[in-house]
């Protein structure tokens, strides 16, 4: 709702767990709903494979279509609210985690939403997060309603969230957490406004980059599937080879399923395959229970060679084609809705702050502090109105900034490149030091509004 800046059919927002359905929010010329059973038979929609989850799921699945600019670039899958307490013991009637896994394999980004007041990860949420295993690079976390707590509480809330996530997600990397208040109402607590703006900007940049990375992500998924298919071929052919031709087939089948972890290790050594390429043991054992091992196929080395050839040679040329196509096409970005409020104008992120301060003012922004800087300048014994690099260094190092930063400031401030600073250049150097000490980044090149008035090139009038 925050991203689209308009209601969509089937939307309900409230403090209680409101959505009990999976809603695919997609672009359409007219506004309306398409129920799940109709969706899975629509050849133009990518949901046909969801039919295997049965009616219990399809009754809880729908597509909301509306003519919204944001949806021209991305589609959003809104999953049901996570249940906690007694409610999570009531079956949904379909395998919730399996459905989440199906979507997780196909989407570009997974966003986990946490409320600053409800940080507990219920059993169902824990299972849901575990179903995203193998898709960790797609996960981002949003800590919402952060304006409803003060800075001290927010620090504790953030720490508690990271601790809770660390117990559920078994990776050494820390997940990226975006802190903010993602609704269009006044902030209750404004002391962290700058933090919320920076975090929202980062999240928008992340979402906006998705369309241009979609082709690379699909190629990445193709490589994953190819490696997995190859490993499956080795496992299946091994089980087929070990089966007796006449008697004791059932007993041998049970024995092989129990020995699966050892078979994995043996195949890793034999074919030099990484352990990370193998499917999860427990899941594989469950699937093998219902299979007839005698109907499995023997290994076909030519097919394995074809997969190896694809991974070694064909994928590289495909990657080059994608890069060429991307360079020839205009950069795809998400437009409309909340994204338009972050681009430009005086309320764009960082506008009027740091090096951008004074960009739309006629007077030189450094002038207001120049009298104080001039006092310091004249204590440094200027000769012919300029101080040497040595004198400037003595003053500049008092900021305690590292030499690499001070060197950059010197380059920006020494406008005429004569190795000395006049009073305006010195004032500019002090202003850039102040920008850095206030926590802002220095510009790569000096913006025109920061150039000292005496160093500005006069406008050439046409003859």
TIKOL-378005 format. One record per residue (C-alpha): residue in one letter; z, x, y; residue number from 1. Coordinates in nm, 2 decimals, always signed. Each point is the difference from the previous one (the first is absolute). Layout:
<nodes>
<type A, up Z, east X, north Y, seq NUM>
...
</nodes>
This chain:
<nodes>
<type X, up +0.00, east +0.00, north +0.00, seq 1>
<type X, up +0.08, east +0.29, north +0.23, seq 2>
<type X, up -0.32, east +0.18, north -0.07, seq 3>
<type X, up -0.23, east -0.30, north +0.02, seq 4>
<type X, up +0.18, east -0.16, north +0.30, seq 5>
<type X, up -0.07, east -0.35, north -0.13, seq 6>
<type X, up +0.12, east -0.22, north -0.28, seq 7>
<type X, up -0.19, east -0.01, north -0.32, seq 8>
<type X, up -0.03, east -0.30, north -0.24, seq 9>
<type X, up +0.29, east -0.01, north -0.25, seq 10>
<type X, up +0.22, east +0.22, north +0.22, seq 11>
<type X, up +0.37, east -0.07, north +0.01, seq 12>
<type X, up +0.24, east +0.24, north +0.17, seq 13>
<type X, up +0.38, east -0.03, north -0.01, seq 14>
<type X, up +0.32, east +0.18, north -0.08, seq 15>
<type X, up +0.01, east -0.14, north -0.35, seq 16>
<type X, up -0.25, east +0.12, north -0.27, seq 17>
<type X, up -0.28, east -0.22, north +0.11, seq 18>
<type X, up -0.33, east +0.10, north -0.17, seq 19>
<type X, up +0.00, east -0.08, north -0.37, seq 20>
<type X, up -0.38, east +0.08, north -0.03, seq 21>
<type X, up -0.23, east +0.30, north +0.02, seq 22>
<type X, up -0.22, east -0.07, north +0.30, seq 23>
<type X, up -0.32, east +0.20, north +0.05, seq 24>
<type X, up -0.06, east -0.02, north +0.38, seq 25>
<type X, up -0.38, east +0.06, north +0.05, seq 26>
<type X, up -0.27, east -0.05, north +0.26, seq 27>
<type X, up -0.19, east -0.33, north -0.01, seq 28>
<type X, up -0.22, east -0.18, north +0.25, seq 29>
<type X, up +0.22, east -0.31, north -0.03, seq 30>
<type X, up +0.37, east -0.03, north -0.04, seq 31>
<type X, up +0.12, east -0.13, north -0.34, seq 32>
<type X, up +0.16, east +0.06, north -0.34, seq 33>
<type X, up -0.15, east +0.07, north -0.34, seq 34>
<type X, up +0.23, east -0.06, north -0.30, seq 35>
<type X, up +0.04, east +0.27, north -0.27, seq 36>
<type X, up -0.20, east -0.17, north -0.28, seq 37>
<type X, up -0.30, east -0.04, north +0.23, seq 38>
<type X, up +0.04, east +0.36, north +0.12, seq 39>
<type X, up -0.02, east +0.17, north -0.34, seq 40>
<type X, up -0.33, east -0.17, north -0.07, seq 41>
<type X, up -0.16, east +0.10, north +0.33, seq 42>
<type X, up -0.24, east +0.29, north -0.06, seq 43>
<type X, up +0.02, east +0.10, north +0.37, seq 44>
<type X, up +0.37, east +0.07, north -0.01, seq 45>
<type X, up +0.16, east +0.30, north -0.19, seq 46>
<type X, up +0.26, east -0.21, north -0.19, seq 47>
<type X, up -0.18, east -0.10, north -0.32, seq 48>
<type X, up +0.21, east +0.23, north -0.22, seq 49>
<type X, up +0.32, east -0.18, north +0.11, seq 50>
<type X, up -0.09, east -0.30, north -0.22, seq 51>
<type X, up +0.18, east +0.18, north -0.29, seq 52>
<type X, up +0.34, east -0.07, north +0.16, seq 53>
<type X, up -0.04, east -0.37, north -0.08, seq 54>
<type X, up +0.06, east -0.33, north +0.19, seq 55>
<type X, up +0.36, east +0.08, north +0.08, seq 56>
<type X, up -0.12, east +0.28, north +0.22, seq 57>
<type X, up -0.32, east -0.16, north +0.13, seq 58>
<type X, up +0.21, east -0.30, north +0.13, seq 59>
<type X, up +0.19, east +0.25, north +0.21, seq 60>
<type X, up -0.31, east +0.18, north +0.13, seq 61>
<type X, up -0.22, east -0.10, north +0.29, seq 62>
<type X, up -0.24, east +0.14, north +0.26, seq 63>
<type X, up +0.04, east -0.07, north +0.37, seq 64>
<type X, up -0.32, east +0.04, north +0.19, seq 65>
<type X, up -0.02, east +0.01, north +0.38, seq 66>
<type X, up -0.23, east +0.14, north +0.27, seq 67>
<type X, up +0.22, east +0.29, north +0.12, seq 68>
<type X, up -0.14, east +0.33, north +0.13, seq 69>
<type X, up +0.26, east +0.20, north -0.19, seq 70>
<type X, up -0.12, east -0.14, north -0.33, seq 71>
<type X, up -0.36, east +0.12, north +0.05, seq 72>
<type X, up +0.13, east +0.35, north -0.09, seq 73>
<type X, up +0.29, east -0.06, north -0.23, seq 74>
<type X, up +0.13, east -0.27, north -0.24, seq 75>
<type X, up +0.38, east -0.05, north -0.05, seq 76>
<type X, up +0.17, east -0.11, north -0.32, seq 77>
<type X, up +0.34, east -0.16, north +0.09, seq 78>
<type X, up +0.22, east +0.01, north -0.31, seq 79>
<type X, up +0.28, east -0.25, north -0.07, seq 80>
<type X, up +0.35, east +0.06, north +0.14, seq 81>
<type X, up +0.21, east +0.22, north -0.24, seq 82>
<type X, up +0.27, east -0.20, north -0.17, seq 83>
<type X, up +0.36, east +0.12, north -0.02, seq 84>
<type X, up +0.33, east -0.12, north -0.16, seq 85>
<type X, up -0.02, east -0.29, north -0.24, seq 86>
<type X, up -0.35, east -0.09, north +0.10, seq 87>
<type X, up -0.15, east +0.31, north -0.15, seq 88>
<type X, up +0.12, east -0.11, north -0.34, seq 89>
<type X, up -0.23, east -0.30, north +0.01, seq 90>
<type X, up -0.34, east +0.09, north -0.14, seq 91>
<type X, up -0.29, east -0.04, north +0.23, seq 92>
<type X, up -0.22, east -0.12, north -0.29, seq 93>
<type X, up -0.22, east +0.31, north +0.01, seq 94>
<type X, up +0.04, east +0.38, north -0.01, seq 95>
<type X, up +0.07, east +0.07, north +0.37, seq 96>
<type X, up +0.01, east +0.38, north -0.04, seq 97>
<type X, up -0.33, east +0.00, north -0.19, seq 98>
<type X, up -0.17, east -0.20, north +0.28, seq 99>
<type X, up +0.14, east +0.25, north +0.26, seq 100>
<type X, up -0.13, east +0.29, north -0.21, seq 101>
<type X, up -0.35, east -0.16, north -0.01, seq 102>
<type X, up +0.00, east -0.03, north +0.38, seq 103>
<type X, up +0.15, east +0.35, north +0.05, seq 104>
<type X, up -0.28, east +0.16, north -0.20, seq 105>
<type X, up -0.26, east -0.15, north +0.23, seq 106>
<type X, up +0.15, east +0.00, north +0.35, seq 107>
<type X, up -0.02, east +0.28, north +0.26, seq 108>
<type X, up +0.36, east -0.03, north +0.13, seq 109>
<type X, up +0.32, east -0.15, north -0.14, seq 110>
<type X, up +0.26, east -0.09, north +0.27, seq 111>
<type X, up +0.36, east -0.07, north -0.11, seq 112>
<type X, up +0.19, east -0.20, north +0.27, seq 113>
<type X, up +0.37, east +0.04, north +0.04, seq 114>
<type X, up +0.23, east -0.19, north +0.24, seq 115>
<type X, up +0.25, east +0.20, north +0.19, seq 116>
<type X, up +0.27, east -0.26, north -0.10, seq 117>
<type X, up -0.10, east -0.02, north -0.37, seq 118>
<type X, up -0.04, east +0.34, north -0.15, seq 119>
<type X, up +0.11, east -0.07, north -0.36, seq 120>
<type X, up -0.28, east +0.06, north -0.26, seq 121>
<type X, up +0.03, east -0.28, north -0.25, seq 122>
<type X, up -0.08, east +0.04, north -0.37, seq 123>
<type X, up -0.34, east -0.18, north +0.06, seq 124>
<type X, up -0.08, east +0.22, north +0.30, seq 125>
<type X, up +0.09, east +0.31, north -0.20, seq 126>
<type X, up -0.23, east -0.11, north -0.29, seq 127>
<type X, up -0.28, east -0.09, north +0.26, seq 128>
<type X, up +0.02, east +0.36, north +0.15, seq 129>
<type X, up -0.01, east +0.15, north -0.35, seq 130>
<type X, up -0.32, east -0.19, north -0.07, seq 131>
<type X, up -0.16, east +0.20, north +0.28, seq 132>
<type X, up +0.05, east +0.32, north -0.20, seq 133>
<type X, up -0.30, east +0.22, north +0.02, seq 134>
<type X, up -0.09, east -0.15, north +0.34, seq 135>
<type X, up +0.27, east +0.18, north +0.20, seq 136>
<type X, up -0.25, east +0.14, north +0.25, seq 137>
<type X, up -0.09, east -0.35, north +0.11, seq 138>
<type X, up +0.36, east -0.11, north +0.07, seq 139>
<type X, up +0.14, east -0.03, north +0.36, seq 140>
<type X, up +0.33, east -0.16, north +0.10, seq 141>
<type X, up +0.07, east -0.21, north +0.30, seq 142>
<type X, up +0.36, east -0.04, north +0.12, seq 143>
<type X, up -0.03, east -0.32, north +0.21, seq 144>
<type X, up +0.23, east -0.17, north +0.25, seq 145>
<type X, up +0.14, east +0.34, north +0.10, seq 146>
<type X, up +0.05, east -0.13, north +0.36, seq 147>
<type X, up +0.29, east -0.22, north -0.13, seq 148>
<type X, up +0.23, east +0.30, north -0.06, seq 149>
<type X, up +0.11, east +0.28, north +0.24, seq 150>
<type X, up -0.10, east +0.37, north -0.04, seq 151>
<type X, up +0.32, east +0.09, north -0.20, seq 152>
<type X, up -0.05, east -0.29, north -0.24, seq 153>
<type X, up -0.37, east +0.07, north -0.03, seq 154>
<type X, up +0.07, east +0.36, north -0.10, seq 155>
<type X, up +0.23, east -0.12, north -0.28, seq 156>
<type X, up -0.25, east -0.27, north -0.10, seq 157>
<type X, up -0.28, east +0.25, north -0.03, seq 158>
<type X, up +0.22, east +0.24, north -0.20, seq 159>
<type X, up +0.10, east -0.29, north -0.24, seq 160>
<type X, up -0.36, east -0.10, north -0.04, seq 161>
<type X, up -0.12, east +0.35, north -0.09, seq 162>
<type X, up +0.29, east +0.03, north -0.25, seq 163>
<type X, up -0.09, east -0.33, north -0.16, seq 164>
<type X, up -0.37, east +0.09, north -0.02, seq 165>
<type X, up +0.08, east +0.34, north -0.15, seq 166>
<type X, up +0.17, east -0.16, north -0.29, seq 167>
<type X, up -0.30, east -0.23, north -0.08, seq 168>
<type X, up -0.30, east +0.22, north +0.08, seq 169>
<type X, up +0.01, east +0.31, north -0.23, seq 170>
<type X, up -0.19, east +0.24, north +0.23, seq 171>
<type X, up +0.13, east +0.30, north +0.18, seq 172>
<type X, up -0.20, east -0.09, north +0.31, seq 173>
<type X, up +0.16, east -0.23, north +0.26, seq 174>
<type X, up -0.19, east -0.32, north +0.07, seq 175>
<type X, up -0.13, east -0.06, north +0.36, seq 176>
<type X, up +0.22, east -0.26, north +0.16, seq 177>
<type X, up -0.11, east -0.17, north +0.32, seq 178>
<type X, up +0.28, east -0.14, north +0.21, seq 179>
<type X, up -0.06, east -0.28, north +0.24, seq 180>
<type X, up +0.01, east -0.37, north +0.09, seq 181>
<type X, up -0.33, east -0.15, north -0.12, seq 182>
<type X, up +0.00, east -0.33, north +0.18, seq 183>
<type X, up -0.11, east -0.11, north +0.35, seq 184>
<type X, up +0.34, east -0.08, north +0.14, seq 185>
<type X, up +0.22, east +0.19, north +0.26, seq 186>
<type X, up +0.19, east +0.29, north -0.15, seq 187>
<type X, up +0.37, east -0.08, north -0.04, seq 188>
<type X, up +0.10, east +0.37, north +0.03, seq 189>
<type X, up -0.23, east +0.20, north +0.23, seq 190>
<type X, up +0.17, east +0.35, north -0.04, seq 191>
<type X, up -0.25, east +0.10, north -0.27, seq 192>
<type X, up -0.31, east -0.15, north +0.16, seq 193>
<type X, up -0.19, east +0.33, north +0.01, seq 194>
<type X, up +0.07, east +0.07, north -0.37, seq 195>
<type X, up -0.12, east -0.35, north -0.09, seq 196>
<type X, up -0.32, east +0.05, north +0.20, seq 197>
<type X, up -0.07, east +0.34, north -0.16, seq 198>
<type X, up +0.06, east -0.14, north -0.35, seq 199>
<type X, up -0.22, east -0.31, north +0.06, seq 200>
<type X, up -0.27, east +0.23, north +0.12, seq 201>
<type X, up +0.02, east +0.22, north -0.31, seq 202>
<type X, up -0.01, east -0.31, north -0.23, seq 203>
<type X, up -0.30, east -0.14, north +0.19, seq 204>
<type X, up -0.18, east +0.34, north -0.02, seq 205>
<type X, up +0.07, east +0.00, north -0.38, seq 206>
<type X, up -0.14, east -0.35, north -0.05, seq 207>
<type X, up -0.30, east +0.06, north +0.23, seq 208>
<type X, up -0.11, east +0.30, north -0.20, seq 209>
<type X, up -0.02, east -0.20, north -0.32, seq 210>
<type X, up -0.36, east -0.13, north +0.03, seq 211>
<type X, up -0.15, east +0.34, north +0.05, seq 212>
<type X, up +0.20, east +0.14, north -0.29, seq 213>
<type X, up -0.09, east -0.29, north -0.24, seq 214>
<type X, up -0.30, east +0.18, north -0.16, seq 215>
<type X, up +0.21, east +0.32, north -0.07, seq 216>
<type X, up +0.28, east -0.21, north -0.14, seq 217>
<type X, up -0.24, east -0.18, north -0.24, seq 218>
<type X, up -0.14, east +0.33, north -0.12, seq 219>
<type X, up +0.36, east +0.12, north -0.05, seq 220>
<type X, up +0.07, east -0.30, north -0.21, seq 221>
<type X, up -0.32, east +0.06, north -0.20, seq 222>
<type X, up +0.12, east +0.36, north -0.08, seq 223>
<type X, up +0.34, east -0.14, north -0.11, seq 224>
<type X, up -0.16, east -0.25, north -0.23, seq 225>
<type X, up -0.24, east +0.26, north -0.14, seq 226>
<type X, up +0.28, east +0.24, north -0.09, seq 227>
<type X, up +0.21, east -0.29, north -0.15, seq 228>
<type X, up -0.30, east -0.12, north -0.21, seq 229>
<type X, up -0.05, east +0.35, north -0.13, seq 230>
<type X, up +0.37, east +0.03, north -0.10, seq 231>
<type X, up -0.02, east -0.35, north -0.16, seq 232>
<type X, up -0.30, east +0.12, north -0.21, seq 233>
<type X, up +0.20, east +0.29, north -0.13, seq 234>
<type X, up +0.31, east -0.21, north -0.09, seq 235>
<type X, up -0.20, east -0.28, north -0.17, seq 236>
<type X, up -0.22, east +0.24, north -0.20, seq 237>
<type X, up +0.32, east +0.19, north -0.11, seq 238>
<type X, up +0.16, east -0.32, north -0.12, seq 239>
<type X, up -0.32, east -0.10, north -0.18, seq 240>
<type X, up -0.01, east +0.34, north -0.18, seq 241>
<type X, up +0.36, east -0.02, north -0.12, seq 242>
<type X, up -0.03, east -0.35, north -0.15, seq 243>
<type X, up -0.02, east -0.02, north -0.39, seq 244>
<type X, up -0.32, east -0.14, north -0.14, seq 245>
<type X, up +0.15, east -0.25, north -0.25, seq 246>
<type X, up +0.38, east -0.04, north -0.03, seq 247>
<type X, up +0.30, east +0.01, north +0.23, seq 248>
<type X, up -0.18, east -0.08, north +0.32, seq 249>
<type X, up +0.28, east -0.20, north +0.16, seq 250>
<type X, up +0.27, east +0.26, north -0.07, seq 251>
<type X, up -0.23, east +0.28, north +0.13, seq 252>
<type X, up -0.07, east -0.20, north +0.32, seq 253>
<type X, up +0.38, east -0.04, north +0.07, seq 254>
<type X, up +0.05, east +0.37, north -0.07, seq 255>
<type X, up -0.28, east +0.10, north +0.24, seq 256>
<type X, up +0.13, east -0.23, north +0.28, seq 257>
<type X, up +0.35, east +0.15, north -0.03, seq 258>
<type X, up -0.15, east +0.35, north +0.00, seq 259>
<type X, up -0.21, east -0.07, north +0.31, seq 260>
<type X, up +0.20, east +0.25, north +0.23, seq 261>
<type X, up -0.06, east +0.28, north -0.25, seq 262>
<type X, up -0.37, east -0.10, north -0.03, seq 263>
<type X, up -0.03, east +0.03, north +0.38, seq 264>
<type X, up +0.14, east +0.36, north -0.01, seq 265>
<type X, up -0.23, east +0.09, north -0.28, seq 266>
<type X, up -0.31, east -0.13, north +0.18, seq 267>
<type X, up +0.11, east +0.17, north +0.32, seq 268>
<type X, up +0.00, east +0.34, north -0.18, seq 269>
<type X, up -0.31, east -0.06, north -0.20, seq 270>
<type X, up -0.23, east -0.12, north +0.29, seq 271>
<type X, up +0.18, east +0.17, north +0.30, seq 272>
<type X, up +0.08, east -0.34, north +0.17, seq 273>
<type X, up +0.27, east -0.03, north +0.26, seq 274>
<type X, up +0.30, east -0.22, north -0.09, seq 275>
<type X, up -0.06, east -0.20, north +0.32, seq 276>
<type X, up -0.33, east -0.13, north -0.13, seq 277>
<type X, up +0.16, east -0.18, north -0.30, seq 278>
<type X, up +0.09, east -0.38, north +0.03, seq 279>
<type X, up +0.36, east -0.09, north -0.01, seq 280>
<type X, up +0.14, east +0.03, north -0.36, seq 281>
<type X, up +0.20, east -0.32, north +0.00, seq 282>
<type X, up -0.29, east -0.21, north +0.13, seq 283>
<type X, up -0.24, east +0.16, north -0.24, seq 284>
<type X, up +0.23, east -0.07, north -0.29, seq 285>
<type X, up +0.02, east -0.37, north +0.09, seq 286>
<type X, up -0.38, east -0.03, north +0.02, seq 287>
<type X, up -0.06, east +0.18, north -0.33, seq 288>
<type X, up +0.23, east -0.25, north -0.18, seq 289>
<type X, up -0.27, east -0.26, north +0.02, seq 290>
<type X, up -0.29, east +0.22, north -0.10, seq 291>
<type X, up -0.18, east +0.06, north -0.33, seq 292>
<type X, up -0.02, east +0.38, north -0.03, seq 293>
<type X, up -0.27, east -0.02, north -0.26, seq 294>
<type X, up -0.24, east -0.15, north +0.25, seq 295>
<type X, up +0.04, east +0.29, north +0.24, seq 296>
<type X, up -0.30, east +0.22, north +0.06, seq 297>
<type X, up -0.02, east +0.37, north -0.08, seq 298>
<type X, up -0.04, east +0.26, north +0.28, seq 299>
<type X, up -0.35, east +0.04, north +0.14, seq 300>
<type X, up -0.02, east +0.35, north +0.14, seq 301>
<type X, up -0.32, east -0.08, north +0.19, seq 302>
<type X, up +0.17, east -0.27, north +0.20, seq 303>
<type X, up +0.29, east +0.23, north +0.08, seq 304>
<type X, up -0.25, east +0.26, north +0.12, seq 305>
<type X, up -0.16, east -0.26, north +0.22, seq 306>
<type X, up +0.34, east -0.08, north +0.16, seq 307>
<type X, up +0.07, east +0.37, north +0.05, seq 308>
<type X, up -0.34, east +0.05, north +0.16, seq 309>
<type X, up +0.06, east -0.29, north +0.23, seq 310>
<type X, up +0.34, east +0.13, north +0.11, seq 311>
<type X, up -0.13, east +0.36, north +0.05, seq 312>
<type X, up -0.33, east -0.06, north +0.16, seq 313>
<type X, up -0.10, east -0.36, north +0.09, seq 314>
<type X, up +0.32, east -0.09, north +0.19, seq 315>
<type X, up -0.04, east +0.30, north +0.23, seq 316>
<type X, up -0.35, east -0.11, north +0.10, seq 317>
<type X, up +0.12, east -0.36, north +0.05, seq 318>
<type X, up +0.28, east +0.13, north +0.23, seq 319>
<type X, up -0.27, east +0.18, north +0.21, seq 320>
<type X, up -0.20, east -0.32, north +0.02, seq 321>
<type X, up +0.30, east -0.19, north +0.12, seq 322>
<type X, up +0.07, east +0.27, north +0.27, seq 323>
<type X, up -0.36, east -0.01, north +0.12, seq 324>
<type X, up +0.00, east -0.38, north +0.01, seq 325>
<type X, up +0.33, east +0.01, north +0.20, seq 326>
<type X, up -0.13, east +0.25, north +0.25, seq 327>
<type X, up -0.32, east -0.21, north +0.06, seq 328>
<type X, up +0.19, east -0.33, north +0.04, seq 329>
<type X, up +0.22, east -0.10, north +0.29, seq 330>
<type X, up +0.38, east +0.04, north -0.07, seq 331>
<type X, up +0.12, east -0.33, north -0.15, seq 332>
<type X, up +0.32, east -0.12, north +0.16, seq 333>
<type X, up +0.21, east -0.32, north -0.02, seq 334>
<type X, up -0.04, east -0.21, north +0.32, seq 335>
<type X, up +0.16, east -0.32, north +0.12, seq 336>
<type X, up +0.35, east -0.15, north -0.02, seq 337>
<type X, up +0.29, east +0.24, north +0.06, seq 338>
<type X, up -0.24, east +0.30, north -0.03, seq 339>
<type X, up -0.16, east -0.08, north +0.34, seq 340>
<type X, up +0.34, east +0.03, north +0.17, seq 341>
<type X, up +0.04, east +0.36, north -0.10, seq 342>
<type X, up -0.32, east +0.16, north +0.12, seq 343>
<type X, up -0.01, east +0.05, north +0.38, seq 344>
<type X, up +0.14, east -0.12, north +0.33, seq 345>
<type X, up +0.34, east +0.06, north +0.15, seq 346>
<type X, up +0.17, east -0.13, north -0.31, seq 347>
<type X, up -0.18, east +0.23, north -0.25, seq 348>
<type X, up +0.23, east +0.24, north -0.18, seq 349>
<type X, up +0.11, east +0.29, north +0.21, seq 350>
<type X, up -0.17, east -0.13, north +0.32, seq 351>
<type X, up +0.17, east +0.14, north +0.31, seq 352>
<type X, up +0.23, east +0.23, north -0.21, seq 353>
<type X, up +0.00, east +0.38, north -0.04, seq 354>
<type X, up -0.33, east +0.16, north +0.10, seq 355>
<type X, up -0.15, east -0.34, north +0.07, seq 356>
<type X, up +0.26, east -0.08, north +0.27, seq 357>
<type X, up -0.17, east -0.04, north +0.34, seq 358>
<type X, up -0.35, east -0.04, north -0.15, seq 359>
<type X, up -0.08, east -0.30, north +0.22, seq 360>
<type X, up +0.18, east +0.11, north +0.32, seq 361>
<type X, up -0.17, east +0.15, north +0.29, seq 362>
<type X, up +0.28, east +0.25, north +0.08, seq 363>
<type X, up +0.05, east +0.31, north -0.22, seq 364>
<type X, up +0.28, east -0.10, north -0.24, seq 365>
<type X, up +0.16, east +0.35, north +0.03, seq 366>
<type X, up +0.04, east -0.04, north +0.38, seq 367>
<type X, up +0.32, east -0.20, north -0.03, seq 368>
<type X, up +0.19, east +0.28, north -0.16, seq 369>
<type X, up -0.18, east +0.29, north +0.18, seq 370>
<type X, up +0.27, east +0.06, north +0.26, seq 371>
<type X, up +0.25, east +0.09, north -0.27, seq 372>
<type X, up -0.26, east +0.21, north -0.18, seq 373>
<type X, up -0.09, east +0.18, north +0.33, seq 374>
<type X, up +0.36, east +0.11, north +0.04, seq 375>
<type X, up -0.01, east +0.18, north -0.33, seq 376>
<type X, up -0.35, east +0.13, north +0.07, seq 377>
<type X, up +0.12, east +0.18, north +0.32, seq 378>
<type X, up +0.29, east +0.16, north -0.18, seq 379>
<type X, up -0.25, east +0.18, north -0.22, seq 380>
<type X, up -0.13, east +0.22, north +0.28, seq 381>
<type X, up -0.36, east -0.12, north +0.03, seq 382>
<type X, up -0.26, east +0.25, north +0.14, seq 383>
<type X, up -0.29, east -0.15, north +0.20, seq 384>
<type X, up +0.12, east -0.34, north -0.11, seq 385>
<type X, up -0.01, east +0.08, north -0.37, seq 386>
<type X, up +0.25, east +0.11, north -0.27, seq 387>
<type X, up -0.09, east +0.23, north -0.29, seq 388>
<type X, up +0.01, east -0.09, north -0.36, seq 389>
<type X, up +0.32, east +0.20, north -0.05, seq 390>
<type X, up +0.18, east -0.19, north +0.27, seq 391>
<type X, up -0.13, east -0.33, north -0.13, seq 392>
<type X, up +0.11, east +0.09, north -0.35, seq 393>
<type X, up +0.36, east +0.07, north +0.11, seq 394>
<type X, up +0.03, east -0.36, north +0.13, seq 395>
<type X, up -0.20, east -0.17, north -0.27, seq 396>
<type X, up +0.20, east +0.14, north -0.29, seq 397>
<type X, up +0.32, east -0.16, north +0.14, seq 398>
<type X, up -0.15, east -0.33, north -0.14, seq 399>
<type X, up +0.07, east +0.15, north -0.35, seq 400>
<type X, up -0.34, east -0.12, north -0.12, seq 401>
<type X, up -0.17, east +0.23, north -0.26, seq 402>
<type X, up -0.25, east +0.26, north +0.12, seq 403>
<type X, up -0.29, east -0.19, north -0.17, seq 404>
<type X, up +0.07, east -0.31, north +0.22, seq 405>
<type X, up +0.06, east +0.20, north +0.32, seq 406>
<type X, up -0.33, east +0.19, north -0.07, seq 407>
<type X, up -0.18, east -0.34, north -0.01, seq 408>
<type X, up +0.17, east -0.11, north +0.32, seq 409>
<type X, up -0.10, east +0.32, north +0.17, seq 410>
<type X, up -0.37, east -0.05, north -0.10, seq 411>
<type X, up +0.01, east -0.36, north +0.13, seq 412>
<type X, up +0.18, east +0.09, north +0.33, seq 413>
<type X, up -0.20, east +0.32, north +0.09, seq 414>
<type X, up -0.30, east -0.21, north +0.12, seq 415>
<type X, up -0.20, east +0.28, north +0.15, seq 416>
<type X, up +0.08, east +0.24, north -0.28, seq 417>
<type X, up +0.11, east +0.29, north +0.22, seq 418>
<type X, up +0.32, east +0.08, north -0.19, seq 419>
<type X, up +0.22, east -0.11, north +0.29, seq 420>
<type X, up +0.14, east -0.34, north +0.12, seq 421>
<type X, up -0.01, east -0.14, north +0.35, seq 422>
<type X, up +0.26, east -0.26, north +0.11, seq 423>
<type X, up -0.20, east -0.29, north -0.13, seq 424>
<type X, up -0.08, east +0.17, north -0.34, seq 425>
<type X, up +0.37, east +0.08, north -0.04, seq 426>
<type X, up +0.10, east -0.36, north +0.08, seq 427>
<type X, up -0.25, east -0.11, north -0.26, seq 428>
<type X, up +0.15, east +0.24, north -0.26, seq 429>
<type X, up +0.34, east -0.14, north +0.07, seq 430>
<type X, up -0.13, east -0.35, north -0.03, seq 431>
<type X, up -0.16, east +0.08, north -0.34, seq 432>
<type X, up +0.33, east +0.16, north -0.12, seq 433>
<type X, up +0.17, east -0.33, north +0.10, seq 434>
<type X, up -0.25, east -0.20, north -0.20, seq 435>
<type X, up +0.06, east +0.21, north -0.31, seq 436>
<type X, up +0.38, east -0.01, north +0.04, seq 437>
<type X, up -0.02, east -0.38, north +0.03, seq 438>
<type X, up -0.15, east -0.01, north -0.35, seq 439>
<type X, up -0.37, east -0.06, north +0.08, seq 440>
<type X, up -0.30, east +0.20, north -0.12, seq 441>
<type X, up -0.19, east +0.23, north +0.23, seq 442>
<type X, up -0.37, east -0.08, north +0.07, seq 443>
<type X, up -0.26, east +0.22, north -0.16, seq 444>
<type X, up -0.18, east +0.04, north +0.33, seq 445>
<type X, up +0.14, east -0.07, north +0.35, seq 446>
<type X, up -0.07, east -0.36, north +0.10, seq 447>
<type X, up -0.18, east -0.04, north +0.33, seq 448>
<type X, up +0.30, east -0.18, north +0.16, seq 449>
<type X, up +0.23, east +0.30, north -0.07, seq 450>
<type X, up -0.23, east +0.26, north +0.16, seq 451>
<type X, up +0.17, east +0.12, north +0.32, seq 452>
<type X, up -0.17, east -0.13, north +0.32, seq 453>
<type X, up -0.10, east +0.34, north +0.13, seq 454>
<type X, up -0.17, east +0.08, north -0.33, seq 455>
<type X, up -0.21, east -0.31, north -0.02, seq 456>
<type X, up -0.37, east +0.05, north +0.05, seq 457>
<type X, up -0.13, east -0.18, north +0.31, seq 458>
<type X, up -0.24, east -0.29, north -0.08, seq 459>
<type X, up -0.36, east +0.12, north +0.06, seq 460>
<type X, up -0.18, east -0.25, north +0.22, seq 461>
<type X, up -0.36, east -0.07, north -0.08, seq 462>
<type X, up -0.24, east +0.14, north +0.25, seq 463>
</nodes>
